[in-house]
Amino acid sequence: MRRSRGLLFPGCALAVGALVTLGACTEDPLSLGSETVPGAGAETRDVTVSVSELAKWRDTTLTGFAGPSTAPFVFVSNGSEVSGRALGRFNVPDTIRTRADTLPVATFAEVELLLRIDTLRSEFGGFPLTLRMIALDQPFDTDFATWMQAGEGVPWAVPGGDLGPEIASGVFEEVSDSLFLSVALPEDSLMKAWQDRDGGNGFALVLEGPETRLRLTRMVLRYDPTLVGRLVPVPQVEQWTERTFIQDPPLPPTGSALRIGGLPASRIYFDFTPPEGLGGASLGGATISQAEVILHPLAAPELYAAERAIEATKISLLGDPFVTGAKTPIGRGDLVAKSLEPSLLESGEPVRLDITLLLARAVRDSLDSIRFGFRANPDAQVVGYWEFGSAESPVEFQPQLRVVFSSAPNFRVP
């Protein structure tokens, strides 16, 4: 019996030991929230550095993605500081198709021109205000016309376009979103001249009266042609086939500052290598909670400061923005636009571009380059622009990189 008791005792001791072990597991020092294990609570850092402190940072402004000829509006101004004229053409058809057949035009009658005005973005300085449509004595190139030249390398005889006879005019007596222009020339001869010469030299829209800035969104030509062999006119409606606008003075060329908006449209692009560490801590294996590039607006441009908000989006690039070529740079834009309010920009309010996902992916996959852009969406929405400090600017205006992150633990949990 004693031997049996002796054999049973170790077993009982083992059972007791198991109970002690189970009791210890209920207070696991590695459990979530424990403060007794070194490294269990990771420190979160919020670090902001100037881009001049990064190993590689490039920023640039590229211009010309949209110009006056591709803008959804034309700009007309008679201001003392900025003058603007709209240029356009109507291509009147030789023949008109009806339900029965296609016949040439015999005569034109009841010609009228209708302008649509964006009153929210126009500035009326007073009334009455006259808008004149004047024939040009020299043809213009839609894509290359400026205040000084009718086409690339071809100067105007008179800056702003050498003007000929008046075609039509209309008067604003008050703020209005539309204006009819009464034709001053014989209607039939005017239309046949446009018909024979595919719009001819074109025309200019010129403002006369109190200082005003108009943003015109549409111009329609309505007329009643009578076809050969028919007696009843067939009413027609035509949009202007070519249009652009010219300004004096022109927008200044882009410099070392970063510019967004304006016409020609400017976009900002960035390319940088993620830092290995910030604030004395490594980014390797870190959890990125937030990352952003901070842009600092410069003083308002003298003449062409944006007067309305610029809706802009960040785009993640697939190509190198510093290597130009077909379809580069391209990428996907954010779904949500950022509104750049001129009043806030003028006060110096920084603009913050979220790059959390870009930096987190770069840290996770050990990428050596992050490329993204910042553009008005859509381009050519405003005449004015704004500029921000670049890597070449004084330190207080240089872009900054801000990262909120938690470093990876410096030990492995077994």
GUNU-7491 format. One line per field, with one value per residue (C-alpha): x, y negated, z; residue in three letters; residue number from 1. Coordinates in Angstrom, 1 decimal, padded with zeros to 4 digits, always signed. Layout:
<sites>
x c(X;...)
y c(Y;...)
z c(Z;...)
residuo c(Ala;...)
num c(NUM;...)
</sites>
This chain:
<sites>
x c(+000.0;+002.8;+004.3;+001.0;+000.8;+004.3;+003.4;+000.3;+002.0;+004.0;+000.9;-000.9;+002.0;+001.8;-001.8;-001.3;+001.5;-000.9;-003.4;-000.8;+000.2;-003.4;-003.8;-000.7;-002.1;-005.1;-002.6;-000.7;+001.8;+001.7;-002.1;-003.4;-003.0;-000.3;+002.2;+004.6;+006.2;+009.0;+007.9;+004.3;+003.1;+004.6;+005.3;+003.4;+005.4;+004.1;+007.1;+007.1;+010.2;+011.1;+011.6;+015.1;+015.9;+014.9;+017.5;+015.6;+012.8;+011.8;+008.9;+007.9;+005.1;+004.0;+001.9;-000.2;-002.7;-005.5;-005.5;-008.0;-009.1;-010.0;-011.6;-015.4;-015.7;-014.2;-013.1;-013.9;-012.6;-012.2;-010.4;-007.7;-005.3;-006.4;-007.9;-009.5;-011.2;-013.0;-012.2;-014.5;-015.8;-019.0;-018.8;-022.0;-022.9;-023.4;-026.2;-028.8;-030.4;-034.1;-036.3;-036.8;-033.4;-030.3;-030.4;-028.1;-029.0;-030.5;-030.9;-030.4;-032.8;-033.7;-030.1;-029.6;-026.8;-027.4;-024.7;-024.9;-023.1;-021.9;-023.2;-021.8;-018.2;-018.6;-018.1;-020.3;-018.9;-021.9;-024.5;-025.2;-022.5;-022.1;-020.7;-019.6;-018.9;-016.3;-014.9;-011.1;-009.0;-006.6;-007.2;-006.2;-005.0;-007.2;-004.5;-001.7;-003.4;-002.3;-002.7;+000.5;+000.2;-002.5;-000.7;+002.6;+005.2;+002.6;+002.0;-001.2;-001.1;-002.5;-002.0;-005.2;-006.4;-006.8;-010.5;-012.7;-016.4;-018.9;-021.0;-023.4;-023.8;-025.9;-026.4;-026.6;-029.0;-028.6;-027.0;-028.3;-027.4;-028.1;-027.7;-029.1;-026.8;-028.5;-026.9;-025.6;-024.6;-027.0;-027.9;-027.7;-024.4;-022.8;-023.9;-022.8;-019.4;-019.0;-020.3;-017.9;-014.8;-015.5;-016.0;-013.5;-011.0;-013.4;-014.5;-013.7;-016.0;-015.1;-016.5;-017.2;-018.4;-017.7;-014.9;-016.4;-015.2;-017.5;-017.3;-019.2;-020.1;-022.0;-022.7;-025.4;-026.1;-029.8;-031.0;-033.7;-032.3;-034.5;-033.3;-033.0;-036.4;-038.3;-040.4;-040.6;-037.5;-035.8;-034.8;-031.2;-029.0;-025.2;-022.6;-019.4;-017.0;-013.8;-013.3;-010.6;-009.7;-006.6;-005.4;-003.2;-001.0;-000.6;-000.1;+003.5;+005.6;+006.0;+009.1;+010.5;+007.3;+004.6;+001.5;-002.0;-004.9;-004.8;-004.9;-002.8;-003.5;-000.7;-000.3;+002.1;+004.1;+006.2;+008.7;+010.6;+012.2;+010.6;+012.9;+014.4;+013.5;+012.0;+012.4;+015.1;+012.9;+012.9;+010.0;+010.9;+007.9;+006.2;+002.4;+001.6;-001.4;-001.3;+001.0;+000.7;+002.6;+002.0;+002.1;+002.6;+000.9;+002.9;+001.6;-001.3;-000.2;-000.4;-003.0;-004.1;-004.8;-007.7;-010.8;-012.9;-012.2;-010.2;-011.5;-008.4;-007.5;-004.4;-003.4;-001.2;+001.1;+002.0;+004.8;+007.7;+006.5;+010.0;+010.2;+007.7;+006.2;+003.0;+000.5;+002.9;+002.4;-000.8;-002.5;-005.6;-007.2;-008.8;-012.6;-012.9;-011.8;-010.1;-011.4;-008.7;-010.3;-008.5;-009.2;-007.6;-004.7;-004.1;-004.0;-001.3;-003.4;-001.4;-002.8;-002.5;-002.3;-003.0;-000.5;-001.1;-001.8;+001.1;+003.6;+002.2;+002.5;+006.0;+007.2;+005.5;+006.9;+010.3;+009.6;+012.3;+010.0;+006.6;+005.1;+001.9;+000.5;-002.0;-004.2;-007.4;-010.3;-011.3;-008.5;-009.2;-011.9;-010.5;-008.4;-006.5;-004.0;-002.1;+001.5;+003.1;+006.7;+008.9;+012.2;+013.9;+012.0;+013.1;+012.8;+009.6;+007.8;+009.2;+006.9;+006.9;+006.3;+004.3;+004.1;+002.2;+003.5;+004.2;+007.5;+007.7;+008.5;+012.2;+011.5;+009.5;+006.7;+007.2)
y c(+000.0;-002.4;-001.7;-002.5;-005.7;-006.5;-006.0;-008.2;-011.2;-012.4;-012.3;-014.5;-016.9;-017.1;-017.9;-020.6;-022.0;-022.1;-024.0;-026.6;-026.9;-027.4;-030.1;-031.9;-031.9;-034.0;-036.9;-036.6;-039.5;-039.6;-040.2;-043.4;-046.5;-045.2;-047.8;-045.3;-043.9;-046.0;-047.3;-046.2;-049.8;-051.4;-055.1;-057.2;-060.1;-063.2;-064.5;-067.4;-068.1;-070.5;-068.7;-070.1;-067.5;-064.6;-062.6;-063.1;-065.6;-067.0;-069.3;-071.1;-072.9;-071.8;-074.1;-073.8;-070.9;-073.2;-076.6;-079.3;-077.4;-074.3;-076.1;-075.8;-079.6;-082.7;-085.7;-089.3;-092.3;-096.0;-096.5;-099.1;-096.4;-093.4;-093.5;-090.5;-089.7;-086.6;-085.3;-083.0;-081.7;-080.2;-077.6;-078.0;-074.9;-074.9;-072.4;-071.5;-068.1;-067.8;-064.8;-064.4;-065.3;-067.5;-070.8;-073.8;-077.1;-079.8;-082.7;-083.5;-085.5;-086.2;-085.9;-086.4;-085.7;-084.6;-084.8;-082.9;-084.6;-083.0;-085.7;-084.0;-084.3;-087.6;-091.0;-093.8;-097.3;-099.3;-100.0;-100.4;-098.1;-097.4;-094.1;-094.4;-091.7;-093.0;-091.3;-090.6;-091.8;-089.0;-085.3;-083.8;-080.4;-079.1;-077.3;-079.9;-083.3;-085.8;-089.5;-090.1;-087.4;-085.9;-082.6;-081.0;-083.5;-085.6;-089.0;-091.0;-094.1;-095.8;-094.2;-092.5;-091.9;-094.4;-095.1;-095.7;-096.5;-095.8;-092.7;-092.9;-094.4;-094.1;-096.2;-095.1;-097.4;-095.2;-091.9;-089.2;-085.6;-086.1;-088.7;-089.0;-090.7;-092.6;-092.1;-095.3;-094.0;-092.7;-089.2;-087.3;-088.7;-088.1;-084.5;-083.8;-085.3;-083.0;-080.1;-080.7;-081.2;-078.7;-081.5;-083.8;-085.7;-085.3;-088.0;-089.5;-090.3;-093.6;-095.3;-099.1;-100.9;-100.6;-098.2;-094.7;-091.1;-088.6;-084.9;-083.7;-080.0;-079.7;-081.5;-080.4;-081.5;-081.1;-081.7;-080.8;-079.6;-079.0;-076.1;-075.9;-074.9;-075.5;-078.4;-077.6;-078.4;-075.6;-077.2;-076.3;-076.6;-076.5;-076.7;-078.6;-076.1;-077.7;-080.0;-081.2;-084.4;-086.6;-088.7;-091.7;-091.3;-087.6;-085.3;-085.4;-082.3;-079.8;-080.1;-078.2;-078.6;-075.8;-077.0;-075.6;-076.9;-079.6;-079.4;-077.8;-075.4;-074.6;-071.5;-070.6;-067.4;-065.7;-062.9;-061.9;-059.0;-058.0;-058.8;-055.8;-057.4;-060.5;-062.0;-059.5;-056.5;-054.1;-054.0;-050.4;-048.2;-051.2;-051.8;-055.0;-056.6;-059.8;-061.4;-064.6;-067.1;-070.7;-073.5;-077.1;-079.7;-082.7;-086.2;-086.8;-087.3;-090.9;-090.6;-087.1;-085.9;-083.4;-085.3;-082.2;-078.9;-076.4;-072.8;-070.6;-066.9;-064.9;-062.3;-059.3;-059.0;-056.0;-057.8;-060.0;-063.6;-064.8;-062.7;-064.2;-062.3;-060.8;-060.2;-061.0;-061.7;-059.8;-058.4;-058.1;-061.1;-061.3;-061.1;-064.1;-067.5;-070.1;-073.6;-076.3;-079.4;-082.6;-084.3;-081.5;-081.3;-085.0;-084.7;-082.1;-079.1;-075.9;-073.4;-069.8;-066.9;-063.5;-060.8;-058.3;-055.4;-056.3;-056.4;-053.3;-051.3;-052.6;-051.7;-048.2;-047.4;-049.2;-051.5;-054.0;-056.6;-058.3;-060.3;-062.3;-065.5;-068.2;-069.7;-071.8;-069.5;-070.2;-072.1;-075.5;-076.4;-079.8;-082.4;-083.1;-081.0;-080.7;-079.8;-077.9;-077.6;-075.0;-073.3;-076.4;-078.8;-080.2;-077.6;-079.0;-078.5;-075.2;-072.2;-070.1;-066.4;-065.4;-061.8;-060.4;-056.8;-054.1;-052.3;-048.5;-046.8;-046.0;-042.4;-039.4;-038.0;-034.3)
z c(+000.0;+000.8;-002.6;-004.2;-002.3;-003.4;-007.0;-006.7;-005.1;-008.1;-010.1;-007.7;-007.7;-011.5;-011.4;-008.8;-011.0;-014.0;-012.0;-011.1;-014.7;-015.8;-013.2;-014.5;-018.0;-016.9;-016.4;-019.6;-019.6;-023.4;-023.5;-025.3;-023.2;-020.9;-019.8;-018.2;-021.4;-023.1;-026.5;-026.2;-026.5;-029.7;-029.6;-032.2;-033.7;-035.6;-037.6;-040.1;-042.2;-045.0;-048.3;-048.4;-045.7;-047.9;-049.8;-053.1;-053.9;-057.2;-058.0;-061.1;-062.9;-066.4;-068.5;-071.6;-070.9;-071.9;-073.6;-074.4;-077.6;-075.5;-072.5;-072.1;-072.2;-073.8;-071.9;-072.9;-070.9;-071.3;-068.0;-067.5;-066.4;-068.5;-072.0;-073.5;-076.8;-078.1;-081.6;-083.5;-086.8;-088.2;-090.9;-092.8;-094.8;-098.6;-098.5;-096.0;-095.5;-095.0;-094.4;-098.2;-099.7;-099.5;-101.4;-101.8;-100.1;-102.3;-099.8;-096.2;-094.0;-090.3;-089.1;-085.4;-082.9;-079.3;-076.6;-073.3;-070.3;-067.1;-064.8;-061.6;-063.0;-064.9;-063.4;-064.6;-063.9;-065.0;-067.7;-070.5;-071.9;-075.6;-077.0;-080.7;-083.2;-085.6;-088.7;-088.7;-091.6;-091.0;-090.4;-087.0;-085.9;-083.2;-081.2;-081.5;-081.6;-078.9;-078.4;-080.5;-083.2;-085.4;-085.6;-084.7;-086.0;-087.8;-086.1;-086.2;-088.3;-085.2;-081.7;-080.6;-084.1;-087.0;-086.9;-089.9;-090.3;-087.5;-088.1;-085.2;-081.7;-078.5;-075.4;-071.8;-069.9;-066.8;-065.7;-068.0;-068.8;-072.5;-075.2;-078.7;-081.3;-084.0;-087.4;-088.9;-092.4;-095.1;-093.8;-097.1;-098.2;-094.7;-094.6;-098.2;-097.5;-094.5;-096.6;-099.5;-097.2;-094.4;-092.0;-093.6;-091.4;-088.4;-086.0;-082.6;-079.7;-078.2;-075.1;-074.9;-071.8;-068.1;-067.0;-067.3;-067.5;-069.3;-069.3;-072.4;-072.5;-075.8;-079.1;-081.4;-085.0;-086.0;-089.6;-092.0;-095.3;-098.4;-100.4;-104.2;-105.7;-102.4;-101.1;-097.4;-095.3;-093.2;-089.8;-088.8;-085.7;-085.7;-082.9;-083.6;-085.0;-083.8;-080.9;-078.6;-076.7;-076.4;-073.5;-073.0;-071.1;-071.4;-068.4;-067.4;-068.0;-065.1;-063.0;-060.1;-058.1;-058.3;-060.2;-060.5;-062.7;-065.3;-069.1;-070.5;-067.7;-065.2;-063.1;-060.2;-060.1;-057.4;-057.3;-054.1;-052.3;-049.0;-046.1;-044.2;-040.9;-039.3;-035.9;-035.0;-035.7;-038.7;-041.1;-042.0;-040.9;-039.4;-039.4;-041.3;-039.8;-041.8;-044.4;-046.3;-048.4;-047.2;-049.8;-048.8;-051.0;-052.2;-052.5;-054.9;-058.6;-059.6;-062.4;-062.8;-059.2;-059.1;-058.1;-057.8;-056.1;-058.0;-057.6;-057.7;-057.2;-056.4;-059.0;-058.4;-061.4;-063.5;-065.4;-064.5;-064.8;-065.5;-068.7;-071.2;-074.0;-075.4;-072.6;-069.8;-067.0;-066.5;-063.4;-061.3;-059.6;-056.2;-056.2;-053.9;-055.1;-052.9;-053.1;-053.2;-051.9;-053.0;-049.6;-047.7;-050.1;-049.8;-046.0;-046.3;-045.3;-046.2;-048.6;-047.5;-049.9;-048.4;-049.5;-046.7;-049.0;-051.3;-048.4;-046.7;-049.9;-050.5;-047.0;-047.2;-050.6;-050.2;-053.2;-054.0;-055.6;-055.0;-057.8;-057.7;-059.2;-058.3;-061.0;-061.5;-062.3;-064.9;-066.4;-068.0;-065.5;-064.5;-066.1;-062.9;-061.1;-057.8;-057.0;-054.1;-052.8;-054.4;-053.3;-054.7;-052.5;-049.1;-046.4;-044.9;-048.3;-049.2;-049.3;-046.2;-045.5;-042.5;-041.3;-038.3;-037.7;-035.2;-035.4;-035.6;-032.3;-031.8;-030.7;-031.9;-029.7;-029.4)
residuo c(Met;Arg;Arg;Ser;Arg;Gly;Leu;Leu;Phe;Pro;Gly;Cys;Ala;Leu;Ala;Val;Gly;Ala;Leu;Val;Thr;Leu;Gly;Ala;Cys;Thr;Glu;Asp;Pro;Leu;Ser;Leu;Gly;Ser;Glu;Thr;Val;Pro;Gly;Ala;Gly;Ala;Glu;Thr;Arg;Asp;Val;Thr;Val;Ser;Val;Ser;Glu;Leu;Ala;Lys;Trp;Arg;Asp;Thr;Thr;Leu;Thr;Gly;Phe;Ala;Gly;Pro;Ser;Thr;Ala;Pro;Phe;Val;Phe;Val;Ser;Asn;Gly;Ser;Glu;Val;Ser;Gly;Arg;Ala;Leu;Gly;Arg;Phe;Asn;Val;Pro;Asp;Thr;Ile;Arg;Thr;Arg;Ala;Asp;Thr;Leu;Pro;Val;Ala;Thr;Phe;Ala;Glu;Val;Glu;Leu;Leu;Leu;Arg;Ile;Asp;Thr;Leu;Arg;Ser;Glu;Phe;Gly;Gly;Phe;Pro;Leu;Thr;Leu;Arg;Met;Ile;Ala;Leu;Asp;Gln;Pro;Phe;Asp;Thr;Asp;Phe;Ala;Thr;Trp;Met;Gln;Ala;Gly;Glu;Gly;Val;Pro;Trp;Ala;Val;Pro;Gly;Gly;Asp;Leu;Gly;Pro;Glu;Ile;Ala;Ser;Gly;Val;Phe;Glu;Glu;Val;Ser;Asp;Ser;Leu;Phe;Leu;Ser;Val;Ala;Leu;Pro;Glu;Asp;Ser;Leu;Met;Lys;Ala;Trp;Gln;Asp;Arg;Asp;Gly;Gly;Asn;Gly;Phe;Ala;Leu;Val;Leu;Glu;Gly;Pro;Glu;Thr;Arg;Leu;Arg;Leu;Thr;Arg;Met;Val;Leu;Arg;Tyr;Asp;Pro;Thr;Leu;Val;Gly;Arg;Leu;Val;Pro;Val;Pro;Gln;Val;Glu;Gln;Trp;Thr;Glu;Arg;Thr;Phe;Ile;Gln;Asp;Pro;Pro;Leu;Pro;Pro;Thr;Gly;Ser;Ala;Leu;Arg;Ile;Gly;Gly;Leu;Pro;Ala;Ser;Arg;Ile;Tyr;Phe;Asp;Phe;Thr;Pro;Pro;Glu;Gly;Leu;Gly;Gly;Ala;Ser;Leu;Gly;Gly;Ala;Thr;Ile;Ser;Gln;Ala;Glu;Val;Ile;Leu;His;Pro;Leu;Ala;Ala;Pro;Glu;Leu;Tyr;Ala;Ala;Glu;Arg;Ala;Ile;Glu;Ala;Thr;Lys;Ile;Ser;Leu;Leu;Gly;Asp;Pro;Phe;Val;Thr;Gly;Ala;Lys;Thr;Pro;Ile;Gly;Arg;Gly;Asp;Leu;Val;Ala;Lys;Ser;Leu;Glu;Pro;Ser;Leu;Leu;Glu;Ser;Gly;Glu;Pro;Val;Arg;Leu;Asp;Ile;Thr;Leu;Leu;Leu;Ala;Arg;Ala;Val;Arg;Asp;Ser;Leu;Asp;Ser;Ile;Arg;Phe;Gly;Phe;Arg;Ala;Asn;Pro;Asp;Ala;Gln;Val;Val;Gly;Tyr;Trp;Glu;Phe;Gly;Ser;Ala;Glu;Ser;Pro;Val;Glu;Phe;Gln;Pro;Gln;Leu;Arg;Val;Val;Phe;Ser;Ser;Ala;Pro;Asn;Phe;Arg;Val;Pro)
num c(1;2;3;4;5;6;7;8;9;10;11;12;13;14;15;16;17;18;19;20;21;22;23;24;25;26;27;28;29;30;31;32;33;34;35;36;37;38;39;40;41;42;43;44;45;46;47;48;49;50;51;52;53;54;55;56;57;58;59;60;61;62;63;64;65;66;67;68;69;70;71;72;73;74;75;76;77;78;79;80;81;82;83;84;85;86;87;88;89;90;91;92;93;94;95;96;97;98;99;100;101;102;103;104;105;106;107;108;109;110;111;112;113;114;115;116;117;118;119;120;121;122;123;124;125;126;127;128;129;130;131;132;133;134;135;136;137;138;139;140;141;142;143;144;145;146;147;148;149;150;151;152;153;154;155;156;157;158;159;160;161;162;163;164;165;166;167;168;169;170;171;172;173;174;175;176;177;178;179;180;181;182;183;184;185;186;187;188;189;190;191;192;193;194;195;196;197;198;199;200;201;202;203;204;205;206;207;208;209;210;211;212;213;214;215;216;217;218;219;220;221;222;223;224;225;226;227;228;229;230;231;232;233;234;235;236;237;238;239;240;241;242;243;244;245;246;247;248;249;250;251;252;253;254;255;256;257;258;259;260;261;262;263;264;265;266;267;268;269;270;271;272;273;274;275;276;277;278;279;280;281;282;283;284;285;286;287;288;289;290;291;292;293;294;295;296;297;298;299;300;301;302;303;304;305;306;307;308;309;310;311;312;313;314;315;316;317;318;319;320;321;322;323;324;325;326;327;328;329;330;331;332;333;334;335;336;337;338;339;340;341;342;343;344;345;346;347;348;349;350;351;352;353;354;355;356;357;358;359;360;361;362;363;364;365;366;367;368;369;370;371;372;373;374;375;376;377;378;379;380;381;382;383;384;385;386;387;388;389;390;391;392;393;394;395;396;397;398;399;400;401;402;403;404;405;406;407;408;409;410;411;412;413;414)
</sites>
